[in-house]
């Protein structure tokens, strides 16, 4: 997702639906990041994350290339750190990752077949669901992690004898 910071950019950012805060590469840490004020640590998919600086991040705009517009964001929290995804593809450098802090500000449509993310003003995506073919996926916030959980039921592909079993 293209992002402008302090009217500079665009910088390419990844979207990580399970990440609680934004992550910014040290290459752009001076772009809208105020001096870190606290250190945080936690758990991630790779295990324990050592203490890192949590900073205020402002002057952020998400770029809508299709409509040639931008959405100005409120100040967010960000960790400035080097991360593996920034270096995975030299042709497509990643300057940071947007996490749940950003996604919770919108109704979000992750359209994998079209390869795009659409962000809607809160409560408005459902109004356009008939035209867009989107469906709401009921979810609940799981404890203090703020991760969303959902229950999906259906037949097991490996269960050919008994169609009544659900997961």
ABEGO torsion letter per residue (X at the ends): XBBBBGGBOBBBBBBBAABABBBBBAAAAABGBBBBABBBBBBBAAEBBBBBBBBBBBGBBBBBAAAGBBBBBBBBBBBBBBBAAAAABAABBBABBBBAAAAAABBBBBBAAAGBBBBBBBGAAAAAAAAAGBBBBBBBBBEAAGBBBBBBBEBBAABAABAABBX
